[in-house]
């Protein structure tokens, strides 16, 4: 039974392809993730449904080196919007409410 629950959880809440993580990360659907290779999530991080996390590496002719770092044991509420062109860092153990907007640009 535990195997079935674990498989169902993985299918329903798995992190997007390319996202770097340190352990079990839950990103609830529906969600929108852009630039996953620039996003790093710590162990036991949870991102609520309807959230948008984006790391933009270009805009028109400009190039950027974005990073979004989400620490361990972070809980981000539903409808959050987190975007970066340089660096957005959320420390370990942070709790962000619903409808939060974080950006560095």
N, CA, C and O atoms as CSV, one atom per row, in Angstrom:
chain,resi,resn,atom,element,x,y,z
A,1,UNK,N,N,0.818,-1.195,0.000
A,1,UNK,CA,C,0.000,0.000,0.000
A,1,UNK,C,C,0.868,1.268,0.000
A,1,UNK,O,O,0.535,2.244,-0.671
A,2,UNK,N,N,1.985,1.255,0.754
A,2,UNK,CA,C,2.863,2.419,0.793
A,2,UNK,C,C,3.448,2.706,-0.582
A,2,UNK,O,O,3.618,3.864,-0.963
A,3,UNK,N,N,3.753,1.652,-1.322
A,3,UNK,CA,C,4.318,1.819,-2.655
A,3,UNK,C,C,3.316,2.499,-3.578
A,3,UNK,O,O,3.692,3.362,-4.371
A,4,UNK,N,N,2.056,2.123,-3.483
A,4,UNK,CA,C,1.018,2.733,-4.316
A,4,UNK,C,C,0.845,4.205,-3.953
A,4,UNK,O,O,0.731,5.053,-4.838
A,5,UNK,N,N,0.824,4.512,-2.663
A,5,UNK,CA,C,0.692,5.907,-2.225
A,5,UNK,C,C,1.881,6.738,-2.689
A,5,UNK,O,O,1.714,7.870,-3.142
A,6,UNK,N,N,3.073,6.180,-2.577
A,6,UNK,CA,C,4.279,6.886,-3.002
A,6,UNK,C,C,4.260,7.135,-4.513
A,6,UNK,O,O,4.628,8.219,-4.966
A,7,UNK,N,N,3.837,6.144,-5.285
A,7,UNK,CA,C,3.766,6.296,-6.738
A,7,UNK,C,C,2.713,7.334,-7.127
A,7,UNK,O,O,2.940,8.141,-8.028
A,8,UNK,N,N,1.571,7.314,-6.453
A,8,UNK,CA,C,0.520,8.301,-6.739
A,8,UNK,C,C,0.991,9.706,-6.403
A,8,UNK,O,O,0.737,10.639,-7.165
A,9,UNK,N,N,1.670,9.872,-5.281
A,9,UNK,CA,C,2.190,11.183,-4.892
A,9,UNK,C,C,3.204,11.674,-5.918
A,9,UNK,O,O,3.202,12.850,-6.282
A,10,UNK,N,N,4.071,10.776,-6.385
A,10,UNK,CA,C,5.082,11.155,-7.375
A,10,UNK,C,C,4.412,11.596,-8.670
A,10,UNK,O,O,4.826,12.589,-9.269
A,11,UNK,N,N,3.381,10.873,-9.113
A,11,UNK,CA,C,2.700,11.224,-10.350
A,11,UNK,C,C,1.937,12.534,-10.240
A,11,UNK,O,O,1.902,13.314,-11.192
A,12,UNK,N,N,1.325,12.782,-9.085
A,12,UNK,CA,C,0.501,13.974,-8.917
A,12,UNK,C,C,1.291,15.236,-8.599
A,12,UNK,O,O,0.898,16.326,-9.017
A,13,UNK,N,N,2.392,15.113,-7.871
A,13,UNK,CA,C,3.088,16.291,-7.366
A,13,UNK,C,C,4.566,16.345,-7.732
A,13,UNK,O,O,5.308,17.124,-7.134
A,14,UNK,N,N,5.012,15.551,-8.684
A,14,UNK,CA,C,6.437,15.493,-9.009
A,14,UNK,C,C,6.950,16.846,-9.490
A,14,UNK,O,O,6.219,17.611,-10.120
A,15,UNK,N,N,8.216,17.133,-9.186
A,15,UNK,CA,C,8.811,18.371,-9.686
A,15,UNK,C,C,8.967,18.308,-11.202
A,15,UNK,O,O,9.076,17.217,-11.762
A,16,UNK,N,N,8.981,19.449,-11.870
A,16,UNK,CA,C,9.131,19.436,-13.324
A,16,UNK,C,C,10.508,18.954,-13.745
A,16,UNK,O,O,11.466,19.034,-12.976
A,17,UNK,N,N,10.600,18.463,-14.947
A,17,UNK,CA,C,11.879,18.007,-15.485
A,17,UNK,C,C,12.872,19.157,-15.515
A,17,UNK,O,O,12.515,20.284,-15.860
A,18,UNK,N,N,14.107,18.875,-15.155
A,18,UNK,CA,C,15.154,19.880,-15.173
A,18,UNK,C,C,15.322,20.632,-13.864
A,18,UNK,O,O,16.349,21.276,-13.651
A,19,UNK,N,N,14.330,20.559,-12.983
A,19,UNK,CA,C,14.425,21.248,-11.693
A,19,UNK,C,C,15.437,20.532,-10.818
A,19,UNK,O,O,15.364,19.317,-10.637
A,20,UNK,N,N,16.380,21.288,-10.276
A,20,UNK,CA,C,17.362,20.692,-9.368
A,20,UNK,C,C,16.777,20.692,-7.963
A,20,UNK,O,O,16.208,21.688,-7.518
A,21,UNK,N,N,16.922,19.562,-7.267
A,21,UNK,CA,C,16.393,19.500,-5.909
A,21,UNK,C,C,17.233,18.580,-5.042
A,21,UNK,O,O,17.955,17.713,-5.536
A,22,UNK,N,N,17.120,18.790,-3.726
A,22,UNK,CA,C,17.907,18.037,-2.749
A,22,UNK,C,C,17.133,16.908,-2.091
A,22,UNK,O,O,17.659,16.265,-1.182
A,23,UNK,N,N,15.957,16.655,-2.496
A,23,UNK,CA,C,15.170,15.616,-1.844
A,23,UNK,C,C,13.732,15.682,-2.323
A,23,UNK,O,O,13.456,16.095,-3.449
A,24,UNK,N,N,12.839,15.279,-1.472
A,24,UNK,CA,C,11.436,15.235,-1.833
A,24,UNK,C,C,10.865,16.648,-1.924
A,24,UNK,O,O,10.756,17.349,-0.918
A,25,UNK,N,N,10.507,17.053,-3.124
A,25,UNK,CA,C,9.932,18.372,-3.387
A,25,UNK,C,C,8.536,18.164,-3.947
A,25,UNK,O,O,8.338,17.329,-4.830
A,26,UNK,N,N,7.561,18.921,-3.439
A,26,UNK,CA,C,6.183,18.795,-3.895
A,26,UNK,C,C,5.791,20.094,-4.589
A,26,UNK,O,O,5.857,21.168,-3.991
A,27,UNK,N,N,5.382,19.992,-5.855
A,27,UNK,CA,C,4.880,21.142,-6.607
A,27,UNK,C,C,3.512,20.753,-7.135
A,27,UNK,O,O,3.392,19.990,-8.093
A,28,UNK,N,N,2.491,21.288,-6.498
A,28,UNK,CA,C,1.121,20.869,-6.797
A,28,UNK,C,C,0.632,21.429,-8.124
A,28,UNK,O,O,1.001,22.529,-8.536
A,29,UNK,N,N,-0.219,20.631,-8.785
A,29,UNK,CA,C,-0.832,21.031,-10.056
A,29,UNK,C,C,-2.108,21.799,-9.769
A,29,UNK,O,O,-2.687,21.630,-8.697
A,30,UNK,N,N,-2.566,22.635,-10.686
A,30,UNK,CA,C,-1.837,23.121,-11.847
A,30,UNK,C,C,-0.750,24.094,-11.423
A,30,UNK,O,O,-0.860,24.764,-10.396
A,31,UNK,N,N,0.289,24.161,-12.221
A,31,UNK,CA,C,1.437,25.003,-11.927
A,31,UNK,C,C,2.069,25.451,-13.236
A,31,UNK,O,O,1.798,24.895,-14.300
A,32,UNK,N,N,2.919,26.469,-13.132
A,32,UNK,CA,C,3.638,26.940,-14.315
A,32,UNK,C,C,5.083,27.175,-13.895
A,32,UNK,O,O,5.354,28.016,-13.038
A,33,UNK,N,N,6.003,26.439,-14.495
A,33,UNK,CA,C,7.426,26.536,-14.184
A,33,UNK,C,C,8.169,26.848,-15.477
A,33,UNK,O,O,8.030,26.125,-16.464
A,34,UNK,N,N,8.957,27.920,-15.477
A,34,UNK,CA,C,9.758,28.283,-16.644
A,34,UNK,C,C,11.219,28.412,-16.224
A,34,UNK,O,O,11.518,28.952,-15.159
A,35,UNK,N,N,12.113,27.922,-17.050
A,35,UNK,CA,C,13.538,27.981,-16.738
A,35,UNK,C,C,13.906,27.065,-15.583
A,35,UNK,O,O,14.677,27.449,-14.703
A,36,UNK,N,N,13.362,25.862,-15.583
A,36,UNK,CA,C,13.564,24.927,-14.467
A,36,UNK,C,C,15.035,24.658,-14.180
A,36,UNK,O,O,15.394,24.396,-13.032
A,37,UNK,N,N,15.885,24.715,-15.181
A,37,UNK,CA,C,17.304,24.425,-14.944
A,37,UNK,C,C,17.983,25.484,-14.088
A,37,UNK,O,O,19.077,25.249,-13.574
A,38,UNK,N,N,17.351,26.654,-13.923
A,38,UNK,CA,C,17.901,27.716,-13.082
A,38,UNK,C,C,17.269,27.752,-11.688
A,38,UNK,O,O,17.569,28.636,-10.885
A,39,UNK,N,N,16.401,26.795,-11.412
A,39,UNK,CA,C,15.671,26.764,-10.137
A,39,UNK,C,C,16.181,25.595,-9.304
A,39,UNK,O,O,16.305,24.476,-9.801
A,40,UNK,N,N,16.474,25.859,-8.042
A,40,UNK,CA,C,16.944,24.819,-7.128
A,40,UNK,C,C,16.049,24.821,-5.892
A,40,UNK,O,O,15.853,25.862,-5.265
A,41,UNK,N,N,15.511,23.665,-5.547
A,41,UNK,CA,C,14.632,23.540,-4.384
A,41,UNK,C,C,15.249,22.585,-3.370
A,41,UNK,O,O,15.740,21.514,-3.728
A,42,UNK,N,N,15.218,22.980,-2.121
A,42,UNK,CA,C,15.735,22.148,-1.040
A,42,UNK,C,C,14.772,21.037,-0.675
A,42,UNK,O,O,13.639,20.989,-1.154
A,43,UNK,N,N,15.241,20.150,0.177
A,43,UNK,CA,C,14.445,19.008,0.613
A,43,UNK,C,C,13.178,19.477,1.323
A,43,UNK,O,O,13.191,20.456,2.069
A,44,UNK,N,N,12.111,18.774,1.082
A,44,UNK,CA,C,10.813,18.995,1.729
A,44,UNK,C,C,10.193,20.351,1.408
A,44,UNK,O,O,9.384,20.856,2.186
A,45,UNK,N,N,10.555,20.942,0.282
A,45,UNK,CA,C,9.928,22.190,-0.160
A,45,UNK,C,C,8.566,21.866,-0.775
A,45,UNK,O,O,8.402,20.853,-1.455
A,46,UNK,N,N,7.598,22.742,-0.526
A,46,UNK,CA,C,6.242,22.550,-1.050
A,46,UNK,C,C,5.811,23.841,-1.738
A,46,UNK,O,O,5.909,24.924,-1.161
A,47,UNK,N,N,5.331,23.717,-2.978
A,47,UNK,CA,C,4.818,24.864,-3.723
A,47,UNK,C,C,3.355,24.584,-4.031
A,47,UNK,O,O,3.018,23.553,-4.613
A,48,UNK,N,N,2.485,25.514,-3.632
A,48,UNK,CA,C,1.045,25.329,-3.791
A,48,UNK,C,C,0.580,25.388,-5.236
A,48,UNK,O,O,1.304,25.827,-6.130
A,49,UNK,N,N,-0.642,24.936,-5.436
A,49,UNK,CA,C,-1.255,24.906,-6.762
A,49,UNK,C,C,-1.413,26.315,-7.329
A,49,UNK,O,O,-1.470,27.293,-6.584
A,50,UNK,N,N,-1.483,26.402,-8.635
A,50,UNK,CA,C,-1.679,27.634,-9.392
A,50,UNK,C,C,-0.505,28.609,-9.261
A,50,UNK,O,O,-0.665,29.796,-9.547
A,51,UNK,N,N,0.645,28.146,-8.845
A,51,UNK,CA,C,1.812,29.015,-8.691
A,51,UNK,C,C,2.590,29.099,-9.996
A,51,UNK,O,O,2.542,28.199,-10.834
A,52,UNK,N,N,3.311,30.213,-10.142
A,52,UNK,CA,C,4.147,30.445,-11.317
A,52,UNK,C,C,5.538,30.794,-10.821
A,52,UNK,O,O,5.721,31.779,-10.106
A,53,UNK,N,N,6.527,29.977,-11.206
A,53,UNK,CA,C,7.930,30.219,-10.867
A,53,UNK,C,C,8.698,30.275,-12.180
A,53,UNK,O,O,8.683,29.327,-12.965
A,54,UNK,N,N,9.375,31.413,-12.408
A,54,UNK,CA,C,10.043,31.598,-13.692
A,54,UNK,C,C,11.406,32.242,-13.515
A,54,UNK,O,O,11.548,33.233,-12.798
A,55,UNK,N,N,12.402,31.677,-14.169
A,55,UNK,CA,C,13.757,32.240,-14.227
A,55,UNK,C,C,14.028,32.575,-15.683
A,55,UNK,O,O,14.192,31.683,-16.516
A,56,UNK,N,N,14.072,33.855,-15.982
A,56,UNK,CA,C,14.217,34.313,-17.365
A,56,UNK,C,C,15.685,34.513,-17.708
A,56,UNK,O,O,16.374,35.294,-17.052
A,57,UNK,N,N,16.171,33.813,-18.731
A,57,UNK,CA,C,17.576,33.952,-19.124
A,57,UNK,C,C,17.764,34.898,-20.308
A,57,UNK,O,O,18.894,35.170,-20.713
A,58,UNK,N,N,16.657,35.401,-20.866
A,58,UNK,CA,C,16.775,36.387,-21.948
A,58,UNK,C,C,15.491,37.186,-22.085
A,58,UNK,O,O,14.396,36.714,-21.778
A,59,UNK,N,N,15.662,38.393,-22.547
A,59,UNK,CA,C,14.542,39.260,-22.895
A,59,UNK,C,C,15.001,40.105,-24.072
A,59,UNK,O,O,15.952,40.879,-23.963
A,60,UNK,N,N,14.322,39.949,-25.188
A,60,UNK,CA,C,14.715,40.616,-26.432
A,60,UNK,C,C,16.181,40.277,-26.719
A,60,UNK,O,O,16.505,39.106,-26.916
A,61,UNK,N,N,17.071,41.271,-26.748
A,61,UNK,CA,C,18.484,41.005,-27.035
A,61,UNK,C,C,19.332,40.895,-25.768
A,61,UNK,O,O,20.536,40.653,-25.857
A,62,UNK,N,N,18.732,41.066,-24.604
A,62,UNK,CA,C,19.475,40.994,-23.346
A,62,UNK,C,C,19.581,39.541,-22.877
A,62,UNK,O,O,18.667,38.743,-23.085
A,63,UNK,N,N,20.707,39.210,-22.243
A,63,UNK,CA,C,20.944,37.876,-21.676
A,63,UNK,C,C,21.133,38.000,-20.176
A,63,UNK,O,O,21.730,38.966,-19.699
A,64,UNK,N,N,20.630,37.031,-19.432
A,64,UNK,CA,C,20.723,37.029,-17.977
A,64,UNK,C,C,21.205,35.671,-17.477
A,64,UNK,O,O,21.159,34.679,-18.204
A,65,UNK,N,N,21.663,35.638,-16.239
A,65,UNK,CA,C,22.025,34.392,-15.564
A,65,UNK,C,C,21.168,34.292,-14.302
A,65,UNK,O,O,21.633,34.626,-13.212
A,66,UNK,N,N,19.933,33.838,-14.438
A,66,UNK,CA,C,19.017,33.836,-13.298
A,66,UNK,C,C,19.243,32.646,-12.373
A,66,UNK,O,O,19.747,31.604,-12.790
A,67,UNK,N,N,18.863,32.819,-11.116
A,67,UNK,CA,C,18.848,31.725,-10.155
A,67,UNK,C,C,17.703,31.958,-9.183
A,67,UNK,O,O,17.517,33.063,-8.674
A,68,UNK,N,N,16.947,30.915,-8.937
A,68,UNK,CA,C,15.936,30.927,-7.889
A,68,UNK,C,C,16.302,29.798,-6.948
A,68,UNK,O,O,16.316,28.632,-7.342
A,69,UNK,N,N,16.598,30.144,-5.705
A,69,UNK,CA,C,17.009,29.163,-4.704
A,69,UNK,C,C,15.940,29.095,-3.625
A,69,UNK,O,O,15.665,30.077,-2.937
A,70,UNK,N,N,15.349,27.929,-3.493
A,70,UNK,CA,C,14.320,27.696,-2.484
A,70,UNK,C,C,14.932,26.753,-1.456
A,70,UNK,O,O,15.355,25.649,-1.798
A,71,UNK,N,N,14.979,27.183,-0.200
A,71,UNK,CA,C,15.629,26.418,0.854
A,71,UNK,C,C,14.848,25.181,1.292
A,71,UNK,O,O,13.796,24.854,0.742
A,72,UNK,N,N,15.394,24.514,2.289
A,72,UNK,CA,C,14.760,23.316,2.840
A,72,UNK,C,C,13.562,23.703,3.713
A,72,UNK,O,O,13.544,24.769,4.328
A,73,UNK,N,N,12.572,22.827,3.752
A,73,UNK,CA,C,11.386,22.995,4.595
A,73,UNK,C,C,10.648,24.298,4.312
A,73,UNK,O,O,10.088,24.902,5.227
A,74,UNK,N,N,10.642,24.735,3.063
A,74,UNK,CA,C,9.924,25.945,2.658
A,74,UNK,C,C,8.527,25.548,2.210
A,74,UNK,O,O,8.344,24.527,1.547
A,75,UNK,N,N,7.543,26.362,2.578
A,75,UNK,CA,C,6.166,26.134,2.151
A,75,UNK,C,C,5.662,27.401,1.487
A,75,UNK,O,O,5.567,28.448,2.127
A,76,UNK,N,N,5.338,27.309,0.207
A,76,UNK,CA,C,4.863,28.446,-0.576
A,76,UNK,C,C,3.394,28.200,-0.899
A,76,UNK,O,O,3.035,27.152,-1.436
A,77,UNK,N,N,2.549,29.173,-0.568
A,77,UNK,CA,C,1.109,29.028,-0.762
A,77,UNK,C,C,0.677,29.052,-2.211
A,77,UNK,O,O,1.482,29.254,-3.120
A,78,UNK,N,N,-0.620,28.841,-2.407
A,78,UNK,CA,C,-1.200,28.830,-3.751
A,78,UNK,C,C,-1.115,30.209,-4.403
A,78,UNK,O,O,-1.033,31.228,-3.716
A,79,UNK,N,N,-1.134,30.228,-5.711
A,79,UNK,CA,C,-1.154,31.437,-6.531
A,79,UNK,C,C,0.086,32.319,-6.351
A,79,UNK,O,O,0.025,33.517,-6.628
A,80,UNK,N,N,1.192,31.761,-5.899
A,80,UNK,CA,C,2.422,32.538,-5.738
A,80,UNK,C,C,3.038,32.805,-7.108
A,80,UNK,O,O,2.898,32.005,-8.033
A,81,UNK,N,N,3.723,33.945,-7.221
A,81,UNK,CA,C,4.437,34.301,-8.446
A,81,UNK,C,C,5.856,34.677,-8.040
A,81,UNK,O,O,6.057,35.657,-7.323
A,82,UNK,N,N,6.841,33.903,-8.495
A,82,UNK,CA,C,8.244,34.154,-8.177
A,82,UNK,C,C,9.006,34.184,-9.496
A,82,UNK,O,O,9.033,33.198,-10.233
A,83,UNK,N,N,9.629,35.337,-9.788
A,83,UNK,CA,C,10.367,35.471,-11.037
A,83,UNK,C,C,11.748,36.066,-10.769
A,83,UNK,O,O,11.940,36.801,-9.800
A,84,UNK,N,N,12.705,35.740,-11.638
A,84,UNK,CA,C,14.072,36.249,-11.451
A,84,UNK,C,C,14.785,36.398,-12.781
A,84,UNK,O,O,14.575,35.628,-13.719
A,85,UNK,N,N,15.651,37.437,-12.834
A,85,UNK,CA,C,16.621,37.558,-13.920
A,85,UNK,C,C,18.035,37.520,-13.346
A,85,UNK,O,O,19.006,37.372,-14.088
A,86,UNK,N,N,18.151,37.657,-12.012
A,86,UNK,CA,C,19.449,37.583,-11.344
A,86,UNK,C,C,19.365,36.556,-10.217
A,86,UNK,O,O,19.751,35.404,-10.414
A,87,UNK,N,N,18.870,36.946,-9.042
A,87,UNK,CA,C,18.803,36.011,-7.919
A,87,UNK,C,C,17.626,36.317,-7.004
A,87,UNK,O,O,17.454,37.445,-6.540
A,88,UNK,N,N,16.821,35.292,-6.755
A,88,UNK,CA,C,15.802,35.317,-5.703
A,88,UNK,C,C,16.105,34.127,-4.818
A,88,UNK,O,O,16.141,32.989,-5.286
A,89,UNK,N,N,16.322,34.388,-3.538
A,89,UNK,CA,C,16.667,33.319,-2.599
A,89,UNK,C,C,15.690,33.318,-1.436
A,89,UNK,O,O,15.483,34.338,-0.778
A,90,UNK,N,N,15.098,32.166,-1.196
A,90,UNK,CA,C,14.177,31.976,-0.078
A,90,UNK,C,C,14.868,31.041,0.898
A,90,UNK,O,O,15.176,29.899,0.558
A,91,UNK,N,N,15.112,31.523,2.115
A,91,UNK,CA,C,15.875,30.771,3.101
A,91,UNK,C,C,15.145,29.567,3.657
A,91,UNK,O,O,13.938,29.411,3.472
A,92,UNK,N,N,15.899,28.712,4.345
A,92,UNK,CA,C,15.352,27.505,4.961
A,92,UNK,C,C,14.228,27.849,5.936
A,92,UNK,O,O,14.317,28.820,6.688
A,93,UNK,N,N,13.175,27.043,5.912
A,93,UNK,CA,C,12.102,27.161,6.885
A,93,UNK,C,C,11.131,28.304,6.659
A,93,UNK,O,O,10.307,28.578,7.532
A,94,UNK,N,N,11.194,28.978,5.528
A,94,UNK,CA,C,10.289,30.104,5.272
A,94,UNK,C,C,8.884,29.617,4.920
A,94,UNK,O,O,8.698,28.556,4.324
A,95,UNK,N,N,7.918,30.419,5.306
A,95,UNK,CA,C,6.515,30.157,4.992
A,95,UNK,C,C,5.986,31.379,4.256
A,95,UNK,O,O,5.970,32.478,4.812
A,96,UNK,N,N,5.550,31.199,3.006
A,96,UNK,CA,C,5.005,32.282,2.207
A,96,UNK,C,C,3.515,32.049,2.025
A,96,UNK,O,O,3.086,30.936,1.721
A,97,UNK,N,N,2.742,33.081,2.209
A,97,UNK,CA,C,1.295,32.988,2.115
A,97,UNK,C,C,0.847,32.826,0.665
A,97,UNK,O,O,1.675,32.752,-0.244
A,98,UNK,N,N,-0.454,32.774,0.459
A,98,UNK,CA,C,-1.017,32.715,-0.888
A,98,UNK,C,C,-0.960,34.094,-1.540
A,98,UNK,O,O,-0.902,35.113,-0.850
A,99,UNK,N,N,-0.977,34.120,-2.850
A,99,UNK,CA,C,-0.980,35.346,-3.654
A,99,UNK,C,C,0.245,36.228,-3.402
A,99,UNK,O,O,0.133,37.454,-3.419
A,100,UNK,N,N,1.406,35.622,-3.169
A,100,UNK,CA,C,2.643,36.348,-2.942
A,100,UNK,C,C,3.348,36.574,-4.269
A,100,UNK,O,O,3.370,35.695,-5.131
A,101,UNK,N,N,3.927,37.764,-4.426
A,101,UNK,CA,C,4.705,38.096,-5.623
A,101,UNK,C,C,6.111,38.455,-5.193
A,101,UNK,O,O,6.296,39.396,-4.421
A,102,UNK,N,N,7.123,37.714,-5.684
A,102,UNK,CA,C,8.530,38.000,-5.410
A,102,UNK,C,C,9.256,38.115,-6.748
A,102,UNK,O,O,9.091,37.274,-7.631
A,103,UNK,N,N,10.064,39.171,-6.884
A,103,UNK,CA,C,10.797,39.360,-8.116
A,103,UNK,C,C,12.038,40.192,-7.852
A,103,UNK,O,O,12.091,40.946,-6.881
A,104,UNK,N,N,13.032,40.058,-8.713
A,104,UNK,CA,C,14.233,40.888,-8.570
A,104,UNK,C,C,14.359,41.864,-9.735
A,104,UNK,O,O,15.413,42.474,-9.911
A,105,UNK,N,N,13.318,42.020,-10.522
A,105,UNK,CA,C,13.366,42.958,-11.643
A,105,UNK,C,C,12.105,43.790,-11.720
A,105,UNK,O,O,11.975,44.634,-12.607
